[in-house]
Amino acid sequence: MDDYLKKFMQFMLVERRMAKNTLLSYERDLKSYLQYIKHVEAVDSLNHVQRAHIVHFLSFLKEQGKSAKTIARHVASIRAFHQFLLREQAVYQDPSVLIEPPKSERAMPKVLSLEEVEKLLDLPNGQGHFGLRDKAMLELLYATGIRVSELIEIDVEHVNVTMGFIHVTSNTNKERIIPIGKTAADALKRYIEHGRQNFVSKNLPIDSALFLNHHGKRLTRQGFWKILKKLAKEAGIDSELTPHTLRHSFATHLLENGADLRAVQEMLGHADISTTQIYTHLTKTRLKDVYCKFHPRA
């Protein structure tokens, strides 16, 4: 069995040109699989492996607390291995052909509480051009729910603080107009009028980007991520925070306060409303937590 595993790994490396990390994952998965069928199922030949043996192994992984994603990866490794054996005529059947990977549970997005959002948004005090920029970015993200990738692609001409909206283009080139509230509009106006020009470099052409870094160039996603982590630490926010957290919080808080699901879908730029519906599940979970925490007979 081990000899065939070596041949399979060589095939995946040379013929399939598989990435190193993927190869290591396949090898690790298959070693545990072969150990199981040899020592637990007492199978002494790959020709004797049956579908039931594979099902037992997957059940064993589940009992070990492995996630659906990890088990699905094992299934992919096992399928590829048995297909290879069949092509090489090392076996006369493929017992993995009807094995279905488990459906991965969709992870619930992490959101901030209203108190955490307020602490984060209040932190940039607006003193100096860095404070004005950071305040405008955070207020805009929470006001619109746009992606960070969309935020950094906004040009000055895409903002209309007088009418209260921004023009956004997604990475699939879909355009949408999103309203912004007074707080975000005021923060943007202060940044554009009193902060942005301090980022403009005298030695470089003026960038059309709305948000600039200290070199006078368009702010990058990595640059924003560093700013967000620094501000979250200063605000004392212990919750898991990613560049997408304010987007998740925007959608969840809107729905919690009775917003129409279709309107939220439009603002988020979701092509399928089922993507937006995950936030309704999240609000129900949060409501249940509140009920269990505060109802005297819960």
C-alpha positions as CSV (number, residue, x, y, z in Angstrom):
1,M,0.0,0.0,0.0
2,D,2.8,2.4,0.9
3,D,4.5,1.9,-2.4
4,Y,1.3,2.9,-4.3
5,L,1.0,5.9,-2.1
6,K,4.5,7.0,-3.1
7,K,3.7,6.4,-6.8
8,F,0.5,8.4,-6.4
9,M,2.3,11.4,-4.8
10,Q,4.9,11.3,-7.6
11,F,2.1,11.3,-10.2
12,M,0.4,14.3,-8.5
13,L,3.7,16.2,-8.4
14,V,4.9,15.5,-11.9
15,E,1.7,15.1,-13.9
16,R,-0.8,17.2,-12.1
17,R,1.9,19.8,-10.9
18,M,0.1,20.1,-7.6
19,A,1.2,22.8,-5.2
20,K,3.5,21.8,-2.3
21,N,1.0,22.5,0.5
22,T,-1.8,20.6,-1.3
23,L,0.6,17.7,-1.8
24,L,1.4,17.6,1.9
25,S,-2.3,17.7,2.7
26,Y,-3.0,14.8,0.4
27,E,-0.2,12.7,1.7
28,R,-1.2,13.4,5.3
29,D,-4.8,12.5,4.6
30,L,-3.9,9.3,2.8
31,K,-1.4,8.1,5.3
32,S,-4.1,8.3,8.1
33,Y,-6.6,6.6,5.7
34,L,-4.3,3.7,4.9
35,Q,-3.3,3.2,8.5
36,Y,-7.0,3.0,9.4
37,I,-8.0,0.4,6.8
38,K,-4.9,-1.7,7.6
39,H,-5.0,-1.7,11.4
40,V,-8.7,-1.1,12.2
41,E,-10.5,-2.6,9.2
42,A,-7.8,-5.3,8.8
43,V,-7.6,-4.9,5.0
44,D,-4.4,-6.3,3.6
45,S,-4.8,-5.3,-0.1
46,L,-6.1,-2.2,-1.9
47,N,-8.2,-4.6,-4.0
48,H,-10.1,-5.6,-0.9
49,V,-11.2,-2.1,0.0
50,Q,-14.9,-1.7,0.0
51,R,-17.2,1.4,0.2
52,A,-18.1,0.5,3.8
53,H,-14.4,0.7,4.8
54,I,-14.3,4.3,3.5
55,V,-17.6,5.2,5.2
56,H,-16.3,3.8,8.5
57,F,-13.1,5.9,8.2
58,L,-15.1,9.1,7.5
59,S,-17.3,8.3,10.6
60,F,-14.1,7.8,12.6
61,L,-12.9,11.3,11.5
62,K,-16.3,12.8,12.6
63,E,-16.0,11.1,16.0
64,Q,-12.6,12.6,16.3
65,G,-14.2,16.0,16.0
66,K,-12.9,16.8,12.5
67,S,-14.8,19.6,10.7
68,A,-16.9,19.0,7.6
69,K,-14.3,20.9,5.6
70,T,-11.5,18.6,6.8
71,I,-13.6,15.5,6.1
72,A,-14.4,16.8,2.6
73,R,-10.7,17.2,1.9
74,H,-10.1,13.6,3.0
75,V,-12.8,12.5,0.6
76,A,-11.1,14.4,-2.3
77,S,-7.8,12.8,-1.4
78,I,-9.3,9.3,-1.2
79,R,-11.2,9.7,-4.5
80,A,-8.1,10.9,-6.3
81,F,-6.0,8.0,-4.9
82,H,-8.5,5.3,-5.9
83,Q,-9.0,6.8,-9.4
84,F,-5.2,6.7,-9.8
85,L,-5.1,3.0,-8.7
86,L,-7.8,2.1,-11.2
87,R,-6.0,3.9,-14.1
88,E,-2.8,2.1,-13.2
89,Q,-4.8,-1.2,-13.2
90,A,-3.6,-1.8,-9.6
91,V,-7.2,-2.5,-8.6
92,Y,-10.3,-3.7,-10.5
93,Q,-12.8,-1.3,-8.9
94,D,-13.1,2.1,-7.3
95,P,-14.9,1.9,-4.0
96,S,-14.9,5.7,-3.6
97,V,-17.1,6.4,-6.6
98,L,-20.3,6.8,-4.7
99,I,-18.9,8.5,-1.6
100,E,-20.3,12.0,-1.1
101,P,-18.4,14.6,0.9
102,P,-20.3,16.2,3.8
103,K,-21.9,19.6,3.2
104,S,-19.9,22.3,4.9
105,E,-21.8,24.4,7.4
106,R,-21.7,28.0,6.4
107,A,-19.8,30.0,9.0
108,M,-21.8,32.7,10.6
109,P,-20.2,36.1,10.0
110,K,-18.6,37.9,13.0
111,V,-20.3,41.2,13.9
112,L,-19.6,43.9,16.4
113,S,-22.2,45.1,19.0
114,L,-23.5,48.6,18.7
115,E,-21.4,49.5,21.7
116,E,-18.2,48.2,20.0
117,V,-19.0,50.0,16.8
118,E,-19.4,53.3,18.7
119,K,-16.1,52.7,20.5
120,L,-14.3,52.1,17.2
121,L,-15.9,55.0,15.3
122,D,-15.3,57.4,18.1
123,L,-11.6,56.6,18.4
124,P,-10.2,58.6,15.5
125,N,-10.5,62.0,17.1
126,G,-10.2,64.0,13.9
127,Q,-7.0,65.7,15.0
128,G,-4.6,65.9,12.1
129,H,-5.0,64.5,8.6
130,F,-4.5,60.9,9.6
131,G,-7.3,61.2,12.2
132,L,-9.6,62.8,9.6
133,R,-8.9,60.1,7.0
134,D,-9.3,57.2,9.5
135,K,-12.6,58.7,10.8
136,A,-13.9,59.1,7.3
137,M,-13.0,55.5,6.3
138,L,-14.6,53.9,9.3
139,E,-17.7,56.0,9.2
140,L,-18.1,55.3,5.4
141,L,-17.7,51.5,5.9
142,Y,-20.3,51.3,8.6
143,A,-22.6,53.7,6.8
144,T,-22.6,51.8,3.5
145,G,-21.5,48.2,4.1
146,I,-19.2,48.4,1.1
147,R,-16.2,46.0,0.9
148,V,-12.8,47.2,1.8
149,S,-11.7,46.4,-1.8
150,E,-14.5,48.8,-2.9
151,L,-13.5,51.4,-0.3
152,I,-9.9,51.8,-1.5
153,E,-11.0,52.0,-5.2
154,I,-13.3,55.0,-4.6
155,D,-12.1,58.2,-6.3
156,V,-12.9,61.7,-5.1
157,E,-15.3,62.2,-8.0
158,H,-17.4,59.2,-6.8
159,V,-18.4,61.0,-3.7
160,N,-21.3,63.5,-3.4
161,V,-21.5,64.7,0.2
162,T,-24.1,67.3,-0.7
163,M,-26.6,64.8,-2.0
164,G,-25.4,62.1,0.4
165,F,-24.4,59.2,-1.8
166,I,-21.3,57.4,-3.2
167,H,-20.8,55.6,-6.5
168,V,-19.2,52.2,-6.1
169,T,-17.9,49.7,-8.7
170,S,-17.5,46.1,-7.5
171,N,-14.7,43.7,-8.6
172,T,-17.1,42.3,-11.1
173,N,-17.6,45.8,-12.6
174,K,-21.2,46.1,-11.3
175,E,-22.0,49.7,-10.4
176,R,-24.3,50.8,-7.6
177,I,-25.3,54.0,-5.9
178,I,-25.3,53.9,-2.1
179,P,-26.8,56.5,0.3
180,I,-24.7,57.7,3.2
181,G,-25.9,59.2,6.4
182,K,-25.2,62.7,7.7
183,T,-22.5,61.5,10.1
184,A,-20.5,59.8,7.4
185,A,-21.1,62.7,5.0
186,D,-19.8,65.2,7.5
187,A,-16.7,63.0,8.2
188,L,-16.0,62.7,4.5
189,K,-16.4,66.5,3.9
190,R,-14.0,67.3,6.7
191,Y,-11.4,64.8,5.3
192,I,-11.7,66.1,1.7
193,E,-11.6,69.7,2.6
194,H,-9.0,69.7,5.5
195,G,-7.2,66.4,5.5
196,R,-6.7,64.9,2.0
197,Q,-4.4,67.6,0.6
198,N,-1.9,66.9,3.4
199,F,-1.4,63.4,1.9
200,V,-0.7,64.6,-1.6
201,S,3.0,64.3,-2.5
202,K,4.7,67.2,-4.2
203,N,7.0,64.8,-6.0
204,L,4.2,62.7,-7.5
205,P,1.2,63.3,-9.8
206,I,-1.9,63.9,-7.8
207,D,-3.7,60.6,-7.3
208,S,-7.5,60.5,-8.0
209,A,-8.0,58.1,-5.1
210,L,-10.2,59.3,-2.2
211,F,-8.1,57.7,0.5
212,L,-4.4,58.1,0.3
213,N,-1.4,56.7,2.3
214,H,1.5,58.7,3.7
215,H,3.3,58.4,0.3
216,G,0.4,60.2,-1.4
217,K,-0.7,57.0,-3.2
218,R,-3.9,55.1,-3.1
219,L,-4.3,53.2,0.2
220,T,-4.0,49.4,-0.1
221,R,-6.1,46.7,1.5
222,Q,-3.1,45.8,3.6
223,G,-2.6,49.4,4.7
224,F,-6.3,49.6,5.8
225,W,-6.0,46.3,7.7
226,K,-3.0,47.7,9.7
227,I,-5.0,50.8,10.5
228,L,-8.1,48.8,11.6
229,K,-6.1,46.5,13.8
230,K,-4.3,49.5,15.5
231,L,-7.6,51.3,16.1
232,A,-9.4,48.2,17.4
233,K,-6.5,47.6,19.9
234,E,-6.7,51.2,21.1
235,A,-10.5,50.9,21.5
236,G,-10.1,47.8,23.6
237,I,-12.2,45.6,21.2
238,D,-11.6,41.9,22.0
239,S,-14.0,40.6,19.4
240,E,-12.6,39.0,16.2
241,L,-12.1,41.8,13.8
242,T,-11.4,41.6,10.0
243,P,-11.7,44.1,7.2
244,H,-15.2,42.6,6.5
245,T,-16.5,43.0,10.1
246,L,-18.0,46.4,9.6
247,R,-19.7,45.2,6.5
248,H,-21.3,42.3,8.4
249,S,-22.2,44.7,11.3
250,F,-23.8,47.1,8.9
251,A,-26.1,44.5,7.4
252,T,-27.0,42.8,10.7
253,H,-27.8,46.1,12.5
254,L,-30.0,47.2,9.6
255,L,-32.0,44.0,9.7
256,E,-32.2,44.1,13.5
257,N,-33.9,47.5,13.2
258,G,-36.4,46.3,10.6
259,A,-34.7,47.1,7.2
260,D,-36.1,45.4,4.1
261,L,-34.0,42.4,3.0
262,R,-34.1,43.4,-0.7
263,A,-32.8,46.9,0.1
264,V,-29.9,45.5,2.2
265,Q,-29.1,43.1,-0.7
266,E,-29.0,46.0,-3.1
267,M,-26.7,48.1,-0.8
268,L,-24.4,45.1,-0.3
269,G,-24.2,44.3,-4.0
270,H,-25.2,40.7,-3.6
271,A,-26.3,39.0,-6.8
272,D,-28.3,36.3,-4.9
273,I,-30.5,37.2,-2.0
274,S,-29.7,33.9,-0.4
275,T,-26.2,35.4,0.4
276,T,-27.9,38.3,2.2
277,Q,-30.3,35.9,4.1
278,I,-27.4,34.6,6.3
279,Y,-27.7,37.9,8.2
280,T,-31.4,37.1,9.0
281,H,-30.2,33.9,10.6
282,L,-27.6,35.8,12.5
283,T,-30.2,38.3,13.8
284,K,-32.5,35.4,14.9
285,T,-29.5,33.9,16.8
286,R,-28.8,37.2,18.5
287,L,-32.4,37.6,19.5
288,K,-32.5,34.2,21.0
289,D,-29.3,34.9,23.0
290,V,-30.9,38.1,24.3
291,Y,-34.1,36.2,25.2
292,C,-32.2,33.5,27.0
293,K,-30.1,36.0,28.9
294,F,-32.8,38.4,30.0
295,H,-36.1,36.5,30.2
296,P,-36.7,35.4,33.8
297,R,-38.2,32.1,32.8
298,A,-36.0,31.3,29.8
